[in-house]
Amino acid sequence: MNESIFLLDKRVVFDSTKMTLSHGNEIIRISEAETH
């Protein structure tokens, strides 16, 4: 697995490069405002 991609709770994939959470067909993008 890529260093910027993490598997959370064996179901949710977090991509720190794209700042997205994905589960199946659902993708959530974390905005810059939410990271501060």
N, C-alpha and C positions, 0 to 999 in steps of 0.2 A: 504494500500500500504506500502511496505517496506520502512524504513527510508533512504535507499540508492538508491531508485528508484523515479524519479521525472517525472511528465508529463509536457511537454513544449508545449505551444500553442495548447493544446488539441489534438495533433497529434503525437508529437515526444516524445519518452520515453528515458530518460537519466538514466543510471545505473552507479552511482559513484563508485561502487565496481569493476565492470568490465571495467569501463571507456568506455562505448559504448553508441551510440545514435542509436535508432531504430525507423523505421517508416514502418509499414506493413512488407514486407519481406526483406527490406533493413536494414543492420546493418553496422554502421561505428564505428571503434575502434579508440579512441584517444590515440596516442602514448605518451610515457613519454617525448619525446623531445618537443612535442607540448604543454605540460602543463607548461613549464618554460619560 
